[in-house]
Amino acid sequence: MRILVLGGDGYLGWPTALHLSRRGHDVGIVDNCVRRNYDHEMGVDSLVPIETLHKRVRLWQEVSGLTIETYVGDLTDAAFVDEVFERFEPEAVVHFAEQRSAPYSMIDRRHAVYTQVNNVAGTLNLLYAIAEHDPSIHLVKLGTMGEYGTPNIDIEEGFIEITHKGRTDVLPYPKQPGSFYHLSKVHDSHNMAFACRIWGLRATDLNQGVVYGQATDETTLHPGLATRFDYDGVFGTVLNRFCVQAVIGHPLTVYGKGGQTRGMLDIRDTLACVELALLNPAEEGEFRVFNQFTESFSVQQMAEMVADAYPGRTEIAHVEDPRVEKEEHYYRAAHTKLLDLGLVPHLLDGTTLRSILAIADTHRDRVDPEAIRATVEWRRTASRLRTASPGLRA
C-alpha cells in the first residue's frame, strides 16, 4: 500500500520507513528535521553518527534499489499537510512526528507550550487532512504507555468496563500522565477518538512502552543507514543510558529507589507492530488502542541486567529522582492484541544487552559524560513560579 511515515527522519520513523519499503510498500517520508535541532539546543548528539535525511534516502536507493519520496515541512502548517496528501495520495499514515521527550517538555513554560502546540496541533491538522482528502485512510499513531500513569489496578488496552450505580458501560481507560509531553499524547488520543466517532475515520493508537536497541535488518545493510542512539539526560532512554555508563566506567544512575516499572520493547518489534496494525486496519469509524510492549521491568532490574551482561566492573548508584513519580508501585498492563495478530517478540536477554553494549563500546569516543546527567527537574518549575510571583498566591 501507499504509506506516509510522518517523522520518518527520527529514531523509530527512519527504520520503520526502511522496513515498510523493503516489504514492498510505496513509502513517503514527512519530516521537518527539527529533531536534529533539539540536539543543537541541548548541546548533545546521537552516539551513533547519522547522515542527513536526503543522503539517507539516496543511499537506501543505492543499497536496495527502492525509492522513498521525501517531503520536508511541518505538520502544524495545514497547507503543507494538504499539499503532501494531494501529491502522495496515501492509503495509510504512520504518525511518529511529535516531540517525544518528557524531560524536554518539563524544562520551562516555553518548552511545555511548544510540545503541546507541536504535537496536538500537528495531529489535528492530520485528522482534518484525512477527513477532507480520503476518510478511508488508516491512521496508525504512536502513543505511549505513559498516558496511563501507574494506577493501583490493572491497565487495560485503551478501554475499561465500569459498573456505576447499577449501570455498566465501556469507557476510555482513565489517564494519569506524568509530564506535559504525556499530556499531549492524551489530548491526541481524545482528538483521534472524536474524529473517528464524528467523521467515520479509522485509527489505531499504539500505546508504546520504552524502546531499546538501535540495529534492524535494514539499518545494518550500510553504516550510512543507521538510526539514532540517544543516551543523554533529556532524550536518552534508560537502557541506553545504563549501557553507555557501563562502557565508560560511570556508575549506572538509578533514579530514586528504582522501583519505577515500565513496559519495554525491542526496536525490531516496533517495526513488526506497526506493520501488523497496517495489514489489519481498524474498521470505518473505529478508534482502537493497542498496548505496544512485550515485557515489564523496574529501573533497578534493568540496571542489574546491564551490570550482569557487561564483562567489566560496574557500580549501581542511586541518585535523587528528578521526576515527580511513584518510586515503587503496582504495574500490570494488558498487551494481548498485537500478540493475537501474530507478533513474535524479541525478549530482553543477555545477547540483546551485549549487542547494545557493543554499539556503545564502538562509539565510546563520542560519549559526553556530562550529557548523561539529569538536568531537568519536575519540581523546579513550580518552585521558580512560586518564588517569582508571590503576589499570585493571594
C-alpha positions as CSV (number, residue, x, y, z in Angstrom):
1,M,0.0,0.0,0.0
2,R,1.0,3.7,-0.2
3,I,2.2,4.7,3.3
4,L,3.2,8.1,4.6
5,V,5.6,7.9,7.5
6,L,5.5,11.1,9.5
7,G,8.6,11.8,11.5
8,G,10.5,9.5,9.1
9,D,13.9,11.0,9.9
10,G,13.6,10.0,13.6
11,Y,14.8,7.2,15.8
12,L,11.8,5.0,15.0
13,G,10.5,6.7,11.9
14,W,13.6,6.0,9.8
15,P,13.9,2.3,10.4
16,T,10.1,1.9,10.0
17,A,10.2,3.6,6.6
18,L,13.0,1.3,5.5
19,H,11.3,-1.8,6.8
20,L,8.0,-0.9,5.1
21,S,9.8,-0.1,1.8
22,R,11.7,-3.4,1.9
23,R,8.4,-5.2,2.5
24,G,7.0,-3.9,-0.8
25,H,5.1,-0.8,0.2
26,D,5.3,2.6,-1.5
27,V,6.7,4.8,1.2
28,G,6.9,8.6,1.6
29,I,8.6,10.3,4.5
30,V,7.4,13.6,6.0
31,D,9.7,15.4,8.4
32,N,10.8,19.0,9.4
33,C,14.1,17.6,10.7
34,V,13.6,19.5,14.0
35,R,14.8,16.5,16.0
36,R,18.3,17.4,14.8
37,N,17.8,20.9,16.1
38,Y,17.0,19.6,19.6
39,D,20.5,18.2,19.7
40,H,22.0,21.6,18.9
41,E,19.8,23.2,21.5
42,M,20.8,20.7,24.2
43,G,24.4,20.5,23.2
44,V,24.3,16.7,22.6
45,D,24.5,14.3,19.7
46,S,23.4,10.8,18.7
47,L,26.0,8.3,19.9
48,V,25.9,6.7,16.5
49,P,26.6,9.1,13.7
50,I,23.7,9.6,11.3
51,E,23.5,11.0,7.8
52,T,21.2,13.8,6.6
53,L,17.7,12.7,5.5
54,H,18.4,13.2,1.8
55,K,21.7,11.4,1.9
56,R,20.0,8.5,3.8
57,V,17.3,8.2,1.2
58,R,19.8,8.3,-1.7
59,L,21.8,5.6,0.0
60,W,18.8,3.4,0.6
61,Q,18.0,3.5,-3.2
62,E,21.7,2.6,-3.9
63,V,21.6,-0.3,-1.5
64,S,18.1,-1.7,-2.1
65,G,17.1,-0.4,-5.5
66,L,14.0,1.1,-3.8
67,T,12.9,4.7,-3.7
68,I,11.3,6.7,-0.9
69,E,9.7,10.0,-1.5
70,T,10.6,12.8,0.9
71,Y,8.6,15.9,1.9
72,V,10.2,18.4,4.3
73,G,7.8,20.5,6.2
74,D,5.8,20.9,9.4
75,L,2.5,19.3,10.4
76,T,1.4,22.5,12.1
77,D,1.3,24.0,8.6
78,A,-2.1,22.9,7.3
79,A,-1.4,24.0,3.7
80,F,1.8,21.8,3.7
81,V,-0.1,18.8,5.0
82,D,-2.8,19.2,2.4
83,E,-0.2,19.5,-0.4
84,V,1.5,16.3,0.7
85,F,-1.8,14.4,0.7
86,E,-2.6,15.7,-2.7
87,R,0.8,14.7,-4.1
88,F,1.3,11.3,-2.4
89,E,-2.3,10.1,-2.1
90,P,-1.6,7.8,0.9
91,E,-3.7,4.7,1.8
92,A,-2.3,4.7,5.3
93,V,-0.3,7.1,7.6
94,V,2.1,6.2,10.3
95,H,2.5,9.1,12.7
96,F,5.8,9.5,14.6
97,A,6.1,13.2,14.1
98,E,6.0,14.6,17.6
99,Q,8.3,16.0,20.3
100,R,8.8,12.8,22.3
101,S,10.8,13.7,25.4
102,A,9.1,14.1,28.8
103,P,12.1,16.0,30.2
104,Y,12.2,18.3,27.3
105,S,8.5,19.2,27.9
106,M,9.3,20.0,31.5
107,I,12.2,22.4,31.0
108,D,10.1,25.5,31.3
109,R,6.9,27.2,30.0
110,R,8.3,27.7,26.5
111,H,9.2,24.0,26.1
112,A,5.8,22.9,27.5
113,V,3.8,25.1,25.2
114,Y,5.9,24.2,22.2
115,T,5.5,20.4,22.9
116,Q,1.7,20.7,23.2
117,V,1.2,23.0,20.2
118,N,3.5,21.0,18.0
119,N,2.0,17.6,19.0
120,V,-1.7,18.4,19.4
121,A,-2.0,21.0,16.5
122,G,0.0,18.8,14.2
123,T,-2.2,15.8,14.8
124,L,-5.4,17.9,14.4
125,N,-4.1,19.1,11.0
126,L,-3.5,15.5,10.1
127,L,-7.0,14.4,11.2
128,Y,-8.6,17.2,9.1
129,A,-6.5,16.3,6.1
130,I,-7.6,12.6,6.3
131,A,-11.2,13.6,6.7
132,E,-11.1,16.0,3.7
133,H,-8.9,14.0,1.3
134,D,-9.9,10.4,2.0
135,P,-11.6,9.2,5.2
136,S,-10.7,5.6,4.4
137,I,-7.0,6.3,5.1
138,H,-5.9,4.3,8.1
139,L,-4.1,6.3,10.7
140,V,-1.5,4.4,12.9
141,K,-0.3,6.7,15.5
142,L,2.4,6.3,18.1
143,G,1.0,6.9,21.6
144,T,2.6,6.0,24.9
145,M,2.0,3.8,27.9
146,G,2.8,6.9,29.9
147,E,-0.7,8.1,29.2
148,Y,-2.0,5.7,31.8
149,G,0.4,6.5,34.6
150,T,0.8,3.9,37.4
151,P,-2.7,3.2,38.8
152,N,-3.2,0.7,41.6
153,I,-5.3,-1.5,39.3
154,D,-4.6,-3.4,36.1
155,I,-4.1,-1.3,33.0
156,E,-6.4,-2.4,30.1
157,E,-5.8,-1.8,26.4
158,G,-7.4,1.6,26.0
159,F,-10.8,0.9,27.4
160,I,-12.3,-0.4,30.7
161,E,-15.8,-1.8,31.6
162,I,-17.2,0.2,34.6
163,T,-20.3,-0.5,36.6
164,H,-21.6,2.5,38.5
165,K,-24.8,2.7,40.4
166,G,-26.2,-0.3,38.7
167,R,-25.3,0.7,35.1
168,T,-22.4,-0.6,33.0
169,D,-20.5,1.0,30.2
170,V,-17.2,0.5,28.3
171,L,-15.2,3.8,28.7
172,P,-11.8,5.1,27.9
173,Y,-9.3,3.9,30.5
174,P,-8.5,6.8,33.0
175,K,-5.4,8.7,32.2
176,Q,-2.8,9.9,34.7
177,P,0.1,11.3,32.5
178,G,3.3,12.3,34.2
179,S,4.5,15.2,32.0
180,F,3.3,17.8,29.6
181,Y,4.6,15.6,26.8
182,H,2.5,12.7,28.1
183,L,-0.5,15.1,28.4
184,S,-0.1,16.0,24.7
185,K,-0.5,12.3,23.9
186,V,-3.7,12.1,25.9
187,H,-5.1,15.1,24.0
188,D,-4.1,13.3,20.8
189,S,-6.0,10.2,21.8
190,H,-9.1,12.1,22.6
191,N,-9.0,14.0,19.4
192,M,-8.5,10.8,17.4
193,A,-11.4,9.1,19.1
194,F,-13.6,12.1,18.5
195,A,-12.7,12.3,14.8
196,C,-13.4,8.6,14.3
197,R,-16.8,9.0,16.0
198,I,-18.0,12.0,14.1
199,W,-16.2,11.7,10.7
200,G,-16.0,7.9,10.4
201,L,-12.2,7.8,10.3
202,R,-10.3,4.7,11.2
203,A,-7.3,4.9,13.6
204,T,-5.0,2.7,15.7
205,D,-3.4,4.2,18.8
206,L,-0.2,2.3,19.6
207,N,0.5,3.0,23.3
208,Q,4.1,2.1,23.2
209,G,6.5,1.3,26.1
210,V,10.1,2.3,26.3
211,V,12.0,1.1,23.1
212,Y,15.6,-0.2,23.3
213,G,18.0,-1.2,20.6
214,Q,19.4,0.5,17.5
215,A,20.0,-2.1,14.8
216,T,17.4,-3.5,12.5
217,D,17.7,-5.8,9.4
218,E,17.6,-2.7,7.2
219,T,19.7,-0.2,9.1
220,T,22.6,-2.7,9.3
221,L,22.8,-3.0,5.5
222,H,25.1,0.0,5.4
223,P,26.6,2.3,8.1
224,G,25.0,5.3,6.5
225,L,21.5,3.8,7.1
226,A,22.0,3.8,10.9
227,T,19.3,5.3,13.1
228,R,19.8,7.4,16.2
229,F,21.2,6.2,19.6
230,D,20.2,8.7,22.3
231,Y,21.8,8.4,25.8
232,D,21.6,11.9,27.2
233,G,19.5,13.0,30.2
234,V,16.8,14.7,28.1
235,F,16.2,12.3,25.1
236,G,18.1,9.2,26.1
237,T,16.2,6.1,27.3
238,V,17.1,4.4,30.5
239,L,18.6,1.2,29.0
240,N,20.7,3.2,26.5
241,R,21.9,5.3,29.4
242,F,22.9,2.3,31.5
243,C,24.7,0.7,28.6
244,V,26.7,3.8,27.9
245,Q,27.5,4.3,31.6
246,A,28.8,0.8,31.9
247,V,31.1,1.1,28.9
248,I,32.7,4.3,30.1
249,G,33.1,3.1,33.7
250,H,30.4,5.5,35.1
251,P,28.1,4.3,37.8
252,L,24.6,3.2,36.5
253,T,22.5,6.0,37.9
254,V,19.1,4.7,39.1
255,Y,16.6,7.4,39.9
256,G,15.4,7.1,43.5
257,K,14.7,3.6,44.7
258,G,14.5,2.2,41.2
259,G,11.1,0.6,41.7
260,Q,9.6,2.5,38.8
261,T,8.3,-0.2,36.4
262,R,7.8,0.3,32.7
263,G,6.8,-1.7,29.6
264,M,9.7,-2.4,27.3
265,L,10.0,-3.1,23.6
266,D,12.8,-4.1,21.2
267,I,13.1,-1.7,18.2
268,R,12.6,-4.7,15.9
269,D,9.2,-5.3,17.5
270,T,8.2,-1.7,17.0
271,L,8.5,-2.3,13.2
272,A,6.6,-5.5,13.4
273,C,3.8,-4.0,15.5
274,V,3.4,-1.1,13.0
275,E,3.2,-3.4,10.1
276,L,0.7,-5.7,11.8
277,A,-1.5,-2.7,12.5
278,L,-1.3,-1.6,8.9
279,L,-2.1,-5.1,7.5
280,N,-5.0,-5.5,9.9
281,P,-6.6,-2.0,9.8
282,A,-9.3,-0.6,12.0
283,E,-12.8,-0.6,10.7
284,E,-14.6,2.6,9.5
285,G,-15.4,4.8,12.5
286,E,-13.2,2.7,14.8
287,F,-10.7,4.1,17.2
288,R,-8.7,1.2,18.7
289,V,-5.9,1.0,21.2
290,F,-3.0,-1.5,21.3
291,N,-0.6,-1.5,24.2
292,Q,2.7,-1.9,22.4
293,F,5.2,-3.6,24.7
294,T,6.4,-7.1,25.3
295,E,7.9,-7.1,28.9
296,S,7.9,-5.1,32.1
297,F,10.9,-4.3,34.2
298,S,11.8,-2.0,37.1
299,V,14.6,0.5,36.6
300,Q,16.6,-1.4,39.3
301,Q,16.1,-4.7,37.4
302,M,17.4,-3.1,34.2
303,A,20.4,-1.7,35.9
304,E,21.2,-5.2,37.4
305,M,20.7,-6.8,34.0
306,V,23.1,-4.4,32.3
307,A,25.6,-5.0,35.1
308,D,25.4,-8.7,34.7
309,A,25.7,-8.5,30.9
310,Y,28.7,-6.2,30.9
311,P,32.0,-8.1,31.2
312,G,33.8,-5.3,33.1
313,R,33.3,-3.9,36.6
314,T,30.1,-1.9,37.1
315,E,28.6,0.0,40.0
316,I,24.9,0.9,40.6
317,A,24.3,4.3,42.2
318,H,21.0,5.6,43.4
319,V,20.5,9.4,42.8
320,E,17.7,11.7,43.6
321,D,14.7,11.3,41.2
322,P,14.3,14.5,39.2
323,R,10.7,13.5,38.3
324,V,7.5,13.5,40.4
325,E,6.5,9.9,40.3
326,K,5.9,6.9,42.5
327,E,9.2,5.1,43.0
328,E,7.5,1.9,43.9
329,H,4.2,0.9,42.6
330,Y,1.9,-1.8,41.2
331,Y,2.2,-2.3,37.5
332,R,0.3,-4.8,35.4
333,A,-0.8,-3.9,31.9
334,A,-2.6,-5.9,29.3
335,H,-0.8,-6.3,25.9
336,T,-2.5,-9.2,24.0
337,K,-4.0,-7.6,20.9
338,L,-0.7,-7.4,18.9
339,L,0.2,-10.9,20.1
340,D,-3.2,-12.1,18.8
341,L,-2.4,-10.5,15.4
342,G,0.8,-12.6,15.2
343,L,3.6,-10.6,16.9
344,V,6.5,-12.9,17.8
345,P,8.5,-10.7,20.3
346,H,12.2,-10.4,20.8
347,L,12.7,-10.6,24.5
348,L,15.4,-8.7,26.5
349,D,18.2,-11.1,27.3
350,G,22.0,-11.1,27.7
351,T,22.5,-11.4,23.9
352,T,20.4,-8.3,23.2
353,L,22.1,-6.4,26.0
354,R,25.5,-7.3,24.8
355,S,24.7,-6.1,21.3
356,I,23.6,-2.7,22.7
357,L,26.8,-2.6,24.9
358,A,28.8,-3.4,21.7
359,I,27.3,-0.4,19.9
360,A,28.1,1.8,22.9
361,D,31.7,0.5,23.0
362,T,32.2,1.0,19.3
363,H,31.4,4.7,19.7
364,R,32.6,5.3,23.2
365,D,34.9,8.1,22.0
366,R,31.7,10.1,21.1
367,V,30.3,9.8,24.7
368,D,29.9,13.1,26.6
369,P,29.6,12.0,30.2
370,E,28.2,15.4,31.2
371,A,25.3,14.9,28.8
372,I,24.1,11.9,30.8
373,R,23.4,13.9,33.9
374,A,19.7,14.6,34.6
375,T,19.4,18.4,34.3
376,V,15.6,18.8,34.2
377,E,13.7,18.6,37.5
378,W,9.9,18.4,37.5
379,R,9.7,20.4,40.8
380,R,11.9,23.2,39.7
381,T,9.3,25.0,37.5
382,A,6.7,25.1,40.3
383,S,9.4,26.3,42.8
384,R,10.5,29.0,40.4
385,L,6.9,30.2,39.8
386,R,6.2,30.5,43.5
387,T,9.4,32.4,44.1
388,A,8.9,34.8,41.1
389,S,5.2,35.5,41.6
390,P,4.4,35.8,45.4
391,G,1.5,38.1,44.7
392,L,-0.3,35.4,42.8
393,R,-0.8,33.4,45.9
394,A,-3.3,35.9,47.3
